[in-house]
Amino acid sequence: SPSPLPPPPPPAEKYSVQFDGVDQFLRLPYFVRMRSVSVWVMKDVNQTNLYPTLVDAAVKGLTSSSAWNFNNWDALYVDGVAAAIQSQSVPVGRWAHIHLVASETFSDGMTLMCSRFSSIVANITLRCMKGKLAETYLWERPLSPGEVTVLASLGFDQSPVNSGLVAYYYLEEGRGGSTTDLLGLNPNATLANGPTWVAEIPETGSGWYPLERLTAP
């Protein structure tokens, strides 16, 4: 019998996005439903904000609420391990897999690396995180602790848990002011205020995208 085909070759360059910690952020489009979010992030060692926001979204389109608000998030995992729901739990100076589980369904536009309040009110930019952001996944259901552990252990560049997946922004374009949902279910997410593409990614995973394993919910 013929030998199995080798995996596809990796792209010539692999990218993440650098945010300045002042006013740059990733704005995701409106979602009908969202309960869990995973990202790969490197928090800069020169982070100046004491309580920077990594993820911010509105609950049922009514209120703005920080990712570190105990009233709206049930769980935070760092590299697959449960951690205190606070900004200080995000490691500094290295790539980390961060997973957040919301206490109820979020349904409004979401921002990453800065608070929604900072992004819509002039001169209020005290909640932005300085660092790099890579793959971003969103689910319509809370993932179990076991699923989060498996997701983190797979490493970067791996197919996420498909069940309930509603968006997968892989941040690999390497140029431009937006990033694409690889599931094809949502509009592009916007890179606001000029964050920079950098040829750096977490040093984990297979190094290629097994897109044939991605299926829409």
BAVEX-866144 format. One line per 3 residues: number of its first residue (from 1); for each residue x, y, z of N, C-alpha, C, O, CB. Coordinates in nm, 3 decimals. Glycine has a CB too. Layout:
REM BAVEX-866144
NUM> X Y Z X Y Z X Y Z X Y Z X Y Z | ...
***
This chain:
REM BAVEX-866144
1> 0.085 -0.119 0.000 0.000 0.000 0.000 0.088 0.124 0.000 0.201 0.121 0.050 -0.096 0.001 0.123 | 0.037 0.235 -0.057 0.118 0.358 -0.063 0.143 0.415 0.076 0.061 0.399 0.167 0.050 0.462 -0.151 | 0.256 0.482 0.090 0.289 0.547 0.217 0.198 0.667 0.239 0.159 0.732 0.142 0.438 0.590 0.220
4> 0.165 0.698 0.365 0.082 0.816 0.391 0.154 0.943 0.349 0.277 0.951 0.356 0.043 0.824 0.539 | 0.076 1.041 0.307 0.134 1.168 0.266 0.192 1.241 0.385 0.135 1.235 0.494 0.029 1.255 0.197 | 0.304 1.310 0.368 0.361 1.389 0.478 0.274 1.511 0.505 0.194 1.550 0.420 0.505 1.433 0.445
7> 0.288 1.572 0.622 0.212 1.695 0.651 0.255 1.806 0.556 0.365 1.803 0.503 0.232 1.739 0.798 | 0.167 1.905 0.536 0.203 2.017 0.448 0.320 2.096 0.505 0.338 2.099 0.627 0.083 2.110 0.427 | 0.399 2.158 0.421 0.514 2.236 0.470 0.468 2.357 0.549 0.360 2.409 0.524 0.603 2.279 0.354
10> 0.549 2.404 0.643 0.513 2.523 0.719 0.522 2.647 0.632 0.595 2.648 0.533 0.604 2.538 0.841 | 0.448 2.754 0.668 0.464 2.880 0.596 0.607 2.932 0.610 0.679 2.895 0.702 0.364 2.985 0.648 | 0.646 3.019 0.516 0.782 3.073 0.519 0.808 3.151 0.646 0.919 3.146 0.700 0.806 3.163 0.397
13> 0.709 3.222 0.695 0.722 3.299 0.820 0.603 3.268 0.909 0.495 3.236 0.859 0.732 3.452 0.791 | 0.623 3.277 1.039 0.515 3.261 1.136 0.505 3.389 1.216 0.607 3.446 1.256 0.538 3.136 1.229 | 0.382 3.436 1.240 0.366 3.569 1.296 0.282 3.569 1.425 0.202 3.479 1.450 0.302 3.659 1.194
16> 0.304 3.672 1.503 0.215 3.713 1.610 0.201 3.865 1.598 0.257 3.925 1.506 0.269 3.670 1.753 | 0.128 3.926 1.690 0.106 4.070 1.684 0.154 4.136 1.813 0.121 4.090 1.922 -0.043 4.102 1.659 | 0.231 4.242 1.799 0.287 4.316 1.912 0.198 4.436 1.943 0.168 4.516 1.854 0.432 4.362 1.882
19> 0.157 4.450 2.070 0.073 4.561 2.116 0.154 4.649 2.211 0.234 4.599 2.291 -0.056 4.508 2.186 | 0.133 4.782 2.203 0.221 4.876 2.273 0.183 4.902 2.419 0.260 4.966 2.491 0.223 5.005 2.201 | 0.067 4.854 2.464 0.027 4.878 2.602 -0.028 5.017 2.627 -0.053 5.055 2.741 0.142 4.855 2.693
22> -0.046 5.095 2.520 -0.098 5.232 2.533 -0.241 5.241 2.481 -0.332 5.273 2.557 -0.007 5.332 2.456 | -0.260 5.213 2.352 -0.395 5.224 2.296 -0.423 5.122 2.186 -0.524 5.134 2.117 -0.416 5.362 2.242 | -0.338 5.024 2.169 -0.357 4.925 2.063 -0.432 4.803 2.117 -0.413 4.762 2.231 -0.221 4.883 2.004
25> -0.520 4.747 2.032 -0.598 4.632 2.075 -0.654 4.559 1.954 -0.651 4.610 1.842 -0.712 4.676 2.169 | -0.704 4.438 1.978 -0.773 4.358 1.877 -0.922 4.366 1.904 -0.968 4.329 2.013 -0.722 4.210 1.876 | -0.999 4.414 1.805 -1.144 4.424 1.822 -1.211 4.310 1.745 -1.198 4.302 1.622 -1.197 4.564 1.773
28> -1.282 4.223 1.816 -1.354 4.114 1.755 -1.496 4.159 1.720 -1.549 4.250 1.784 -1.357 3.992 1.847 | -1.558 4.097 1.619 -1.693 4.137 1.579 -1.799 4.090 1.679 -1.767 4.022 1.776 -1.726 4.083 1.442 | -1.922 4.127 1.653 -2.035 4.086 1.736 -2.054 3.934 1.729 -2.051 3.876 1.620 -2.165 4.158 1.691
31> -2.073 3.871 1.844 -2.102 3.728 1.849 -2.239 3.708 1.911 -2.276 3.775 2.007 -1.995 3.652 1.928 | -2.316 3.614 1.854 -2.446 3.583 1.910 -2.430 3.516 2.046 -2.514 3.533 2.134 -2.527 3.492 1.816 | -2.322 3.441 2.063 -2.302 3.367 2.186 -2.153 3.339 2.206 -2.080 3.314 2.110 -2.384 3.234 2.184
34> -2.108 3.344 2.330 -1.968 3.315 2.362 -1.957 3.288 2.511 -2.007 3.365 2.593 -1.875 3.432 2.320 | -1.890 3.176 2.546 -1.871 3.143 2.688 -1.727 3.119 2.725 -1.689 3.135 2.841 -1.952 3.022 2.724 | -1.642 3.080 2.627 -1.503 3.050 2.657 -1.413 3.113 2.552 -1.449 3.123 2.435 -1.479 2.897 2.662
37> -1.295 3.157 2.595 -1.197 3.214 2.503 -1.057 3.166 2.541 -1.021 3.163 2.659 -1.204 3.370 2.505 | -0.978 3.128 2.439 -0.838 3.088 2.459 -0.749 3.174 2.373 -0.782 3.205 2.258 -0.818 2.938 2.426 | -0.634 3.213 2.427 -0.535 3.289 2.350 -0.396 3.242 2.388 -0.375 3.184 2.495 -0.550 3.442 2.375
40> -0.300 3.267 2.298 -0.159 3.257 2.330 -0.108 3.400 2.345 -0.126 3.482 2.255 -0.079 3.177 2.220 | -0.045 3.431 2.457 -0.003 3.568 2.483 0.134 3.569 2.552 0.166 3.480 2.631 -0.107 3.640 2.570 | 0.213 3.672 2.521 0.337 3.698 2.594 0.326 3.839 2.654 0.329 3.938 2.581 0.463 3.684 2.501
43> 0.314 3.845 2.784 0.305 3.973 2.853 0.445 4.032 2.866 0.536 3.966 2.916 0.239 3.957 2.994 | 0.462 4.156 2.820 0.594 4.218 2.814 0.650 4.243 2.954 0.577 4.277 3.047 0.586 4.349 2.737 | 0.781 4.225 2.969 0.846 4.248 3.098 0.842 4.395 3.136 0.857 4.430 3.253 0.991 4.198 3.095
46> 0.823 4.481 3.038 0.817 4.626 3.065 0.674 4.676 3.073 0.648 4.794 3.049 0.891 4.703 2.957 | 0.582 4.588 3.109 0.443 4.627 3.128 0.434 4.735 3.235 0.483 4.718 3.347 0.356 4.504 3.167 | 0.372 4.849 3.199 0.365 4.962 3.292 0.232 4.969 3.366 0.227 5.022 3.477 0.387 5.092 3.217
49> 0.124 4.916 3.307 -0.006 4.921 3.374 -0.013 4.814 3.482 0.023 4.699 3.458 -0.120 4.903 3.273 | -0.058 4.850 3.599 -0.062 4.758 3.712 -0.165 4.648 3.690 -0.142 4.532 3.725 -0.092 4.832 3.840 | -0.281 4.684 3.632 -0.389 4.587 3.609 -0.433 4.591 3.463 -0.544 4.635 3.434 -0.509 4.614 3.702
52> -0.348 4.547 3.371 -0.383 4.552 3.229 -0.491 4.449 3.195 -0.499 4.344 3.258 -0.259 4.528 3.143 | -0.573 4.481 3.096 -0.680 4.392 3.053 -0.636 4.306 2.937 -0.582 4.357 2.839 -0.804 4.473 3.015 | -0.657 4.175 2.947 -0.627 4.084 2.838 -0.750 4.063 2.750 -0.741 4.072 2.627 -0.577 3.950 2.892
55> -0.866 4.035 2.811 -0.990 4.012 2.738 -1.100 4.095 2.802 -1.111 4.100 2.924 -1.029 3.861 2.735 | -1.182 4.161 2.719 -1.293 4.241 2.770 -1.411 4.226 2.676 -1.394 4.231 2.554 -1.254 4.390 2.786 | -1.531 4.206 2.732 -1.649 4.186 2.651 -1.772 4.234 2.726 -1.766 4.257 2.847 -1.664 4.039 2.610
58> -1.882 4.247 2.655 -2.007 4.290 2.718 -2.098 4.170 2.740 -2.111 4.084 2.653 -2.078 4.397 2.631 | -2.161 4.166 2.856 -2.254 4.059 2.889 -2.391 4.095 2.833 -2.452 4.194 2.874 -2.261 4.036 3.042 | -2.439 4.015 2.739 -2.569 4.035 2.677 -2.585 4.174 2.620 -2.696 4.226 2.615 -2.678 4.009 2.778
61> -2.475 4.235 2.577 -2.480 4.364 2.512 -2.516 4.481 2.601 -2.551 4.588 2.552 -2.576 4.359 2.404 | -2.508 4.462 2.734 -2.556 4.565 2.825 -2.444 4.639 2.896 -2.452 4.761 2.912 -2.647 4.505 2.926 | -2.341 4.568 2.940 -2.239 4.632 3.022 -2.100 4.598 2.976 -2.078 4.495 2.912 -2.256 4.592 3.167
64> -2.006 4.685 3.008 -1.865 4.656 2.982 -1.805 4.597 3.107 -1.823 4.650 3.217 -1.788 4.784 2.937 | -1.731 4.486 3.091 -1.680 4.420 3.211 -1.542 4.363 3.185 -1.521 4.291 3.087 -1.776 4.309 3.256 | -1.449 4.394 3.271 -1.311 4.351 3.253 -1.296 4.201 3.271 -1.375 4.137 3.342 -1.220 4.423 3.350
67> -1.196 4.145 3.206 -1.170 4.003 3.219 -1.133 3.966 3.363 -1.141 3.849 3.400 -1.058 3.961 3.125 | -1.093 4.064 3.442 -1.051 4.033 3.578 -1.161 4.066 3.679 -1.135 4.080 3.798 -0.923 4.110 3.613 | -1.287 4.080 3.629 -1.401 4.106 3.716 -1.456 3.972 3.765 -1.503 3.892 3.684 -1.510 4.188 3.641
70> -1.452 3.948 3.896 -1.493 3.819 3.951 -1.640 3.790 3.923 -1.680 3.673 3.927 -1.468 3.816 4.100 | -1.721 3.892 3.895 -1.863 3.872 3.875 -1.895 3.810 3.738 -2.004 3.756 3.719 -1.936 4.003 3.890 | -1.803 3.817 3.644 -1.835 3.776 3.508 -1.750 3.662 3.454 -1.776 3.613 3.345 -1.821 3.892 3.418
73> -1.649 3.619 3.529 -1.564 3.509 3.485 -1.560 3.402 3.593 -1.536 3.430 3.710 -1.421 3.558 3.450 | -1.584 3.278 3.551 -1.587 3.167 3.645 -1.451 3.103 3.666 -1.423 3.052 3.774 -1.684 3.063 3.598 | -1.367 3.107 3.564 -1.240 3.035 3.574 -1.135 3.094 3.482 -1.165 3.144 3.373 -1.260 2.888 3.542
76> -1.010 3.088 3.527 -0.894 3.127 3.448 -0.792 3.013 3.455 -0.761 2.964 3.563 -0.832 3.262 3.499 | -0.741 2.972 3.339 -0.640 2.867 3.332 -0.514 2.922 3.265 -0.522 2.990 3.164 -0.693 2.743 3.255 | -0.400 2.892 3.321 -0.270 2.929 3.264 -0.197 2.802 3.229 -0.164 2.722 3.318 -0.186 3.017 3.363
79> -0.170 2.781 3.101 -0.105 2.658 3.053 -0.179 2.534 3.101 -0.117 2.434 3.136 0.041 2.653 3.100 | -0.312 2.542 3.103 -0.395 2.428 3.137 -0.420 2.406 3.284 -0.487 2.311 3.322 -0.335 2.308 3.083 | -0.366 2.494 3.370 -0.380 2.480 3.515 -0.463 2.597 3.570 -0.438 2.712 3.535 -0.240 2.475 3.584
82> -0.560 2.568 3.655 -0.644 2.672 3.714 -0.561 2.772 3.793 -0.468 2.734 3.865 -0.751 2.609 3.805 | -0.595 2.901 3.779 -0.520 3.007 3.846 -0.618 3.112 3.898 -0.735 3.113 3.861 -0.416 3.071 3.750 | -0.568 3.199 3.985 -0.650 3.308 4.037 -0.693 3.399 3.923 -0.615 3.425 3.831 -0.573 3.388 4.145
85> -0.816 3.448 3.928 -0.869 3.533 3.822 -0.821 3.676 3.846 -0.892 3.758 3.903 -1.026 3.526 3.817 | -0.701 3.702 3.802 -0.640 3.834 3.819 -0.531 3.852 3.714 -0.476 3.755 3.662 -0.583 3.851 3.962 | -0.501 3.979 3.685 -0.402 4.010 3.582 -0.265 3.953 3.614 -0.191 3.913 3.524 -0.391 4.160 3.564
88> -0.231 3.948 3.743 -0.099 3.901 3.783 -0.079 3.753 3.754 0.035 3.705 3.757 -0.079 3.926 3.930 | -0.186 3.680 3.724 -0.172 3.538 3.692 -0.110 3.515 3.554 -0.056 3.407 3.528 -0.307 3.470 3.698 | -0.118 3.614 3.466 -0.059 3.600 3.333 0.092 3.610 3.345 0.143 3.712 3.392 -0.115 3.709 3.235
91> 0.167 3.507 3.304 0.313 3.510 3.316 0.374 3.625 3.237 0.318 3.671 3.137 0.373 3.378 3.267 | 0.489 3.671 3.282 0.560 3.782 3.219 0.682 3.729 3.146 0.754 3.643 3.197 0.601 3.889 3.324 | 0.706 3.781 3.025 0.829 3.752 2.954 0.835 3.616 2.886 0.943 3.575 2.842 0.940 3.763 3.045
94> 0.724 3.545 2.877 0.722 3.417 2.806 0.583 3.394 2.749 0.485 3.453 2.795 0.763 3.299 2.902 | 0.575 3.308 2.647 0.447 3.272 2.591 0.369 3.184 2.689 0.426 3.096 2.753 0.465 3.202 2.457 | 0.238 3.209 2.698 0.152 3.128 2.784 0.018 3.107 2.716 -0.030 3.193 2.642 0.133 3.196 2.922
97> -0.040 2.992 2.740 -0.176 2.964 2.693 -0.273 3.005 2.803 -0.268 2.953 2.915 -0.194 2.813 2.655 | -0.362 3.101 2.771 -0.459 3.152 2.869 -0.599 3.114 2.823 -0.636 3.134 2.708 -0.447 3.307 2.884 | -0.677 3.058 2.915 -0.816 3.022 2.885 -0.906 3.081 2.992 -0.880 3.067 3.111 -0.834 2.866 2.878
100> -1.012 3.148 2.949 -1.110 3.208 3.039 -1.248 3.150 3.012 -1.287 3.130 2.897 -1.112 3.363 3.022 | -1.322 3.122 3.120 -1.459 3.074 3.110 -1.551 3.179 3.172 -1.536 3.214 3.289 -1.475 2.935 3.180 | -1.646 3.228 3.093 -1.738 3.331 3.141 -1.850 3.270 3.224 -1.886 3.154 3.204 -1.796 3.410 3.023
103> -1.903 3.349 3.316 -2.011 3.300 3.401 -2.146 3.302 3.330 -2.240 3.236 3.375 -2.019 3.383 3.527 | -2.157 3.376 3.221 -2.278 3.376 3.139 -2.239 3.412 2.996 -2.126 3.451 2.970 -2.384 3.476 3.195 | -2.333 3.398 2.905 -2.304 3.418 2.764 -2.274 3.564 2.733 -2.351 3.653 2.769 -2.420 3.371 2.679
106> -2.162 3.588 2.667 -2.127 3.721 2.617 -2.181 3.732 2.474 -2.180 3.634 2.400 -1.972 3.746 2.622 | -2.226 3.851 2.437 -2.288 3.863 2.304 -2.259 3.995 2.236 -2.327 4.029 2.139 -2.435 3.845 2.315 | -2.162 4.069 2.283 -2.130 4.197 2.220 -1.987 4.193 2.169 -1.916 4.094 2.188 -2.151 4.315 2.319
109> -1.945 4.302 2.104 -1.808 4.309 2.055 -1.708 4.292 2.168 -1.730 4.338 2.280 -1.785 4.441 1.984 | -1.599 4.224 2.138 -1.497 4.195 2.239 -1.365 4.258 2.197 -1.335 4.268 2.079 -1.481 4.042 2.258 | -1.287 4.301 2.296 -1.152 4.349 2.268 -1.052 4.264 2.345 -1.080 4.215 2.454 -1.137 4.498 2.306
112> -0.933 4.248 2.285 -0.823 4.179 2.349 -0.705 4.275 2.359 -0.681 4.355 2.269 -0.783 4.051 2.272 | -0.632 4.266 2.469 -0.513 4.348 2.499 -0.549 4.489 2.544 -0.459 4.571 2.562 -0.423 4.355 2.377 | -0.676 4.518 2.563 -0.716 4.649 2.616 -0.864 4.642 2.653 -0.938 4.562 2.595 -0.690 4.764 2.510
115> -0.909 4.723 2.747 -1.049 4.720 2.787 -1.136 4.791 2.685 -1.091 4.883 2.617 -1.066 4.782 2.924 | -1.262 4.748 2.676 -1.356 4.813 2.586 -1.374 4.959 2.625 -1.386 5.045 2.538 -1.492 4.740 2.588 | -1.376 4.987 2.754 -1.393 5.124 2.801 -1.280 5.213 2.751 -1.303 5.326 2.707 -1.401 5.129 2.954
118> -1.157 5.160 2.758 -1.042 5.235 2.710 -1.052 5.263 2.561 -1.009 5.368 2.513 -0.913 5.160 2.740 | -1.110 5.167 2.487 -1.111 5.179 2.341 -1.219 5.271 2.288 -1.214 5.310 2.172 -1.128 5.044 2.281 | -1.318 5.307 2.371 -1.427 5.390 2.320 -1.435 5.527 2.388 -1.513 5.612 2.345 -1.558 5.318 2.338
121> -1.358 5.548 2.491 -1.361 5.677 2.560 -1.226 5.746 2.543 -1.122 5.690 2.577 -1.394 5.658 2.710 | -1.228 5.867 2.490 -1.104 5.938 2.460 -1.017 5.955 2.584 -1.067 5.986 2.693 -1.135 6.075 2.399 | -0.888 5.933 2.566 -0.786 5.957 2.668 -0.796 5.863 2.789 -0.732 5.888 2.891 -0.797 6.098 2.716
124> -0.874 5.757 2.778 -0.880 5.658 2.886 -0.810 5.533 2.834 -0.873 5.447 2.773 -1.029 5.628 2.930 | -0.680 5.521 2.859 -0.603 5.409 2.805 -0.516 5.345 2.913 -0.403 5.304 2.886 -0.515 5.457 2.687 | -0.569 5.336 3.034 -0.488 5.286 3.145 -0.500 5.136 3.164 -0.437 5.081 3.255 -0.529 5.355 3.272
127> -0.578 5.068 3.080 -0.603 4.927 3.103 -0.548 4.838 2.991 -0.590 4.723 2.979 -0.750 4.904 3.117 | -0.456 4.889 2.910 -0.403 4.811 2.798 -0.284 4.726 2.841 -0.208 4.763 2.930 -0.361 4.905 2.684 | -0.269 4.610 2.775 -0.160 4.519 2.805 -0.052 4.528 2.697 -0.083 4.523 2.578 -0.212 4.375 2.816
130> 0.072 4.542 2.737 0.185 4.544 2.645 0.235 4.402 2.626 0.261 4.331 2.723 0.300 4.636 2.697 | 0.247 4.361 2.500 0.294 4.226 2.475 0.252 4.176 2.339 0.209 4.253 2.253 0.244 4.133 2.581 | 0.264 4.045 2.320 0.234 3.981 2.191 0.115 3.888 2.206 0.095 3.825 2.311 0.358 3.904 2.138
133> 0.036 3.879 2.099 -0.082 3.795 2.097 -0.077 3.705 1.975 -0.040 3.748 1.866 -0.212 3.879 2.096 | -0.114 3.576 1.994 -0.120 3.482 1.882 -0.260 3.421 1.877 -0.358 3.489 1.909 -0.011 3.370 1.896 | -0.271 3.297 1.838 -0.400 3.233 1.812 -0.508 3.267 1.916 -0.482 3.271 2.036 -0.382 3.084 1.807
136> -0.631 3.291 1.865 -0.745 3.326 1.950 -0.865 3.240 1.911 -0.906 3.240 1.795 -0.779 3.478 1.939 | -0.920 3.167 2.008 -1.034 3.080 1.983 -1.151 3.120 2.074 -1.130 3.166 2.186 -0.995 2.931 2.006 | -1.275 3.102 2.023 -1.393 3.129 2.103 -1.493 3.016 2.089 -1.514 2.964 1.979 -1.457 3.262 2.061
139> -1.555 2.977 2.203 -1.655 2.871 2.204 -1.786 2.924 2.261 -1.788 3.021 2.337 -1.605 2.750 2.287 | -1.895 2.858 2.222 -2.027 2.897 2.272 -2.061 2.828 2.402 -2.169 2.849 2.457 -2.133 2.866 2.168 | -1.972 2.746 2.452 -1.995 2.672 2.577 -1.871 2.678 2.664 -1.762 2.701 2.612 -2.034 2.524 2.548
142> -1.886 2.657 2.794 -1.767 2.649 2.880 -1.696 2.516 2.857 -1.759 2.411 2.862 -1.806 2.665 3.029 | -1.565 2.521 2.834 -1.489 2.397 2.823 -1.466 2.339 2.962 -1.457 2.412 3.060 -1.355 2.421 2.751 | -1.455 2.208 2.968 -1.428 2.142 3.095 -1.280 2.159 3.130 -1.199 2.184 3.042 -1.467 1.992 3.089
145> -1.244 2.144 3.258 -1.102 2.151 3.296 -1.016 2.053 3.217 -0.904 2.086 3.178 -1.086 2.125 3.444 | -1.068 1.933 3.192 -0.992 1.836 3.116 -0.969 1.880 2.972 -0.860 1.860 2.918 -1.063 1.704 3.117 | -1.070 1.941 2.910 -1.055 1.991 2.774 -0.952 2.103 2.767 -0.874 2.110 2.672 -1.189 2.040 2.720
148> -0.953 2.189 2.867 -0.856 2.299 2.870 -0.714 2.245 2.884 -0.623 2.293 2.817 -0.888 2.396 2.986 | -0.697 2.145 2.969 -0.564 2.085 2.987 -0.514 2.024 2.856 -0.398 2.043 2.820 -0.569 1.977 3.096 | -0.601 1.953 2.785 -0.562 1.893 2.658 -0.528 2.001 2.557 -0.430 1.991 2.484 -0.674 1.801 2.603
151> -0.610 2.106 2.551 -0.588 2.215 2.456 -0.452 2.279 2.478 -0.379 2.304 2.382 -0.698 2.320 2.469 | -0.417 2.306 2.604 -0.288 2.368 2.634 -0.173 2.274 2.604 -0.068 2.317 2.557 -0.282 2.411 2.779 | -0.192 2.144 2.630 -0.084 2.048 2.610 -0.055 2.024 2.462 0.056 1.986 2.427 -0.118 1.917 2.677
154> -0.154 2.045 2.375 -0.132 2.029 2.232 -0.034 2.132 2.178 0.036 2.107 2.080 -0.264 2.040 2.156 | -0.029 2.247 2.244 0.064 2.351 2.201 0.009 2.439 2.092 -0.105 2.423 2.048 0.190 2.289 2.155 | 0.091 2.532 2.050 0.056 2.627 1.945 0.049 2.554 1.811 0.114 2.452 1.790 0.158 2.743 1.938
157> -0.033 2.609 1.718 -0.047 2.552 1.584 -0.117 2.418 1.583 -0.085 2.332 1.501 0.088 2.538 1.521 | -0.213 2.398 1.672 -0.288 2.274 1.672 -0.436 2.303 1.656 -0.482 2.413 1.689 -0.263 2.194 1.802 | -0.511 2.206 1.605 -0.656 2.223 1.593 -0.718 2.234 1.732 -0.689 2.151 1.818 -0.718 2.105 1.515
160> -0.801 2.334 1.756 -0.866 2.347 1.886 -0.980 2.246 1.901 -1.016 2.176 1.805 -0.919 2.488 1.905 | -1.035 2.238 2.022 -1.153 2.156 2.047 -1.265 2.206 1.957 -1.303 2.323 1.965 -1.196 2.159 2.197 | -1.319 2.119 1.871 -1.415 2.165 1.772 -1.555 2.185 1.826 -1.626 2.275 1.780 -1.420 2.068 1.660
163> -1.598 2.104 1.922 -1.735 2.109 1.969 -1.768 2.245 2.031 -1.709 2.284 2.132 -1.760 1.998 2.071 | -1.861 2.316 1.969 -1.900 2.447 2.020 -1.812 2.561 1.976 -1.833 2.674 2.018 -1.903 2.444 2.166 | -1.712 2.534 1.892 -1.622 2.640 1.846 -1.699 2.735 1.754 -1.761 2.691 1.657 -1.498 2.580 1.774
166> -1.693 2.866 1.783 -1.766 2.963 1.701 -1.673 3.058 1.625 -1.718 3.127 1.533 -1.859 3.044 1.787 | -1.543 3.064 1.661 -1.449 3.150 1.588 -1.307 3.105 1.616 -1.275 3.058 1.726 -1.469 3.299 1.627 | -1.221 3.121 1.516 -1.079 3.086 1.529 -0.998 3.188 1.449 -0.982 3.175 1.328 -1.050 2.938 1.480
169> -0.949 3.291 1.520 -0.865 3.394 1.458 -0.719 3.356 1.480 -0.670 3.358 1.593 -0.896 3.537 1.518 | -0.650 3.321 1.372 -0.517 3.262 1.389 -0.403 3.363 1.383 -0.289 3.329 1.414 -0.495 3.158 1.286 | -0.431 3.488 1.344 -0.332 3.596 1.350 -0.201 3.558 1.281 -0.093 3.571 1.339 -0.304 3.634 1.495
172> -0.212 3.510 1.159 -0.095 3.468 1.084 -0.079 3.541 0.951 0.005 3.503 0.869 -0.101 3.320 1.059 | -0.158 3.646 0.928 -0.152 3.715 0.799 -0.017 3.781 0.774 0.033 3.783 0.662 -0.262 3.819 0.790 | 0.043 3.837 0.879 0.175 3.898 0.865 0.174 4.038 0.810 0.279 4.101 0.800 0.258 3.814 0.779
175> 0.058 4.088 0.775 0.047 4.225 0.720 -0.099 4.269 0.727 -0.190 4.187 0.738 0.101 4.233 0.572 | -0.119 4.400 0.719 -0.256 4.452 0.717 -0.311 4.482 0.855 -0.246 4.461 0.956 -0.345 4.355 0.649 | -0.434 4.532 0.855 -0.497 4.577 0.979 -0.612 4.490 1.026 -0.698 4.537 1.102 -0.546 4.715 0.963
178> -0.616 4.363 0.983 -0.723 4.273 1.026 -0.674 4.130 1.024 -0.567 4.100 0.970 -0.848 4.289 0.937 | -0.754 4.040 1.084 -0.721 3.898 1.085 -0.849 3.819 1.059 -0.958 3.862 1.096 -0.656 3.857 1.220 | -0.835 3.704 0.996 -0.948 3.626 0.945 -0.991 3.515 1.040 -0.907 3.453 1.106 -0.913 3.567 0.810
181> -1.122 3.490 1.046 -1.176 3.374 1.115 -1.161 3.254 1.021 -1.225 3.249 0.916 -1.326 3.396 1.157 | -1.076 3.156 1.058 -1.051 3.042 0.971 -1.173 2.952 0.954 -1.178 2.873 0.859 -0.936 2.962 1.025 | -1.271 2.962 1.043 -1.392 2.884 1.025 -1.481 2.943 0.916 -1.569 2.874 0.864 -1.468 2.875 1.155
184> -1.459 3.070 0.882 -1.541 3.135 0.781 -1.680 3.172 0.829 -1.769 3.194 0.747 -1.552 3.048 0.663 | -1.699 3.179 0.959 -1.831 3.206 1.014 -1.851 3.352 1.054 -1.965 3.395 1.075 -1.855 3.119 1.133 | -1.743 3.429 1.066 -1.752 3.563 1.121 -1.671 3.662 1.037 -1.580 3.622 0.964 -1.703 3.565 1.266
187> -1.704 3.792 1.048 -1.623 3.894 0.982 -1.481 3.898 1.039 -1.454 3.841 1.144 -1.689 4.032 0.995 | -1.394 3.966 0.969 -1.257 3.984 1.018 -1.256 4.059 1.149 -1.344 4.141 1.175 -1.172 4.057 0.914 | -1.156 4.031 1.232 -1.130 4.109 1.353 -1.033 4.221 1.317 -0.947 4.204 1.230 -1.073 4.019 1.469
190> -1.046 4.336 1.384 -0.969 4.455 1.350 -0.853 4.477 1.446 -0.870 4.469 1.567 -1.060 4.577 1.349 | -0.736 4.505 1.391 -0.620 4.544 1.470 -0.621 4.696 1.481 -0.585 4.766 1.386 -0.485 4.492 1.407 | -0.663 4.747 1.596 -0.688 4.891 1.612 -0.564 4.966 1.655 -0.488 4.920 1.740 -0.799 4.913 1.713
193> -0.545 5.082 1.596 -0.438 5.177 1.632 -0.297 5.128 1.601 -0.201 5.169 1.665 -0.447 5.209 1.778 | -0.287 5.039 1.503 -0.155 5.006 1.446 -0.064 4.914 1.521 0.056 4.941 1.525 -0.086 5.125 1.426 | -0.112 4.804 1.584 -0.017 4.707 1.640 0.067 4.647 1.529 0.029 4.652 1.412 -0.092 4.595 1.718
196> 0.182 4.592 1.565 0.284 4.551 1.468 0.290 4.399 1.452 0.289 4.326 1.551 0.420 4.603 1.509 | 0.296 4.352 1.328 0.320 4.210 1.302 0.468 4.179 1.328 0.556 4.252 1.282 0.281 4.172 1.156 | 0.493 4.071 1.401 0.631 4.031 1.430 0.647 3.883 1.398 0.554 3.804 1.419 0.668 4.060 1.578
199> 0.763 3.846 1.348 0.791 3.707 1.311 0.835 3.629 1.433 0.951 3.589 1.445 0.899 3.700 1.200 | 0.741 3.607 1.525 0.769 3.533 1.648 0.643 3.463 1.692 0.535 3.523 1.693 0.821 3.627 1.760 | 0.654 3.335 1.730 0.540 3.258 1.777 0.583 3.173 1.895 0.703 3.155 1.919 0.482 3.170 1.663
202> 0.486 3.119 1.970 0.522 3.025 2.076 0.598 2.906 2.019 0.563 2.855 1.913 0.397 2.976 2.151 | 0.701 2.861 2.088 0.784 2.751 2.039 0.727 2.617 2.083 0.790 2.541 2.157 0.929 2.766 2.088 | 0.606 2.591 2.035 0.538 2.464 2.065 0.463 2.421 1.941 0.458 2.494 1.842 0.442 2.478 2.187
205> 0.403 2.304 1.946 0.315 2.261 1.838 0.391 2.199 1.722 0.513 2.185 1.725 0.234 2.376 1.789 | 0.315 2.164 1.620 0.370 2.091 1.506 0.434 2.181 1.403 0.513 2.135 1.321 0.262 2.010 1.442 | 0.401 2.311 1.404 0.458 2.402 1.305 0.380 2.408 1.176 0.425 2.471 1.080 0.597 2.363 1.276
208> 0.263 2.344 1.171 0.181 2.357 1.051 0.034 2.347 1.094 0.004 2.298 1.202 0.217 2.247 0.946 | -0.057 2.393 1.007 -0.198 2.399 1.040 -0.275 2.283 0.978 -0.293 2.280 0.856 -0.258 2.531 0.993 | -0.320 2.187 1.057 -0.401 2.077 1.003 -0.545 2.123 0.982 -0.635 2.079 1.054 -0.397 1.954 1.097
211> -0.568 2.211 0.884 -0.698 2.275 0.868 -0.809 2.177 0.837 -0.925 2.204 0.864 -0.692 2.380 0.760 | -0.774 2.060 0.778 -0.878 1.964 0.747 -0.945 1.909 0.872 -1.051 1.848 0.864 -0.820 1.851 0.666 | -0.882 1.930 0.988 -0.941 1.882 1.113 -1.036 1.985 1.173 -1.106 1.954 1.270 -0.831 1.849 1.214
214> -1.040 2.106 1.118 -1.130 2.209 1.168 -1.268 2.192 1.106 -1.281 2.184 0.984 -1.073 2.350 1.138 | -1.371 2.185 1.188 -1.506 2.176 1.137 -1.592 2.278 1.205 -1.573 2.307 1.324 -1.563 2.037 1.156 | -1.686 2.334 1.133 -1.779 2.432 1.192 -1.872 2.361 1.289 -1.902 2.243 1.271 -1.860 2.505 1.082
217> -1.918 2.433 1.393 -2.008 2.370 1.490 -2.143 2.337 1.427 -2.231 2.283 1.495 -2.028 2.462 1.612
***
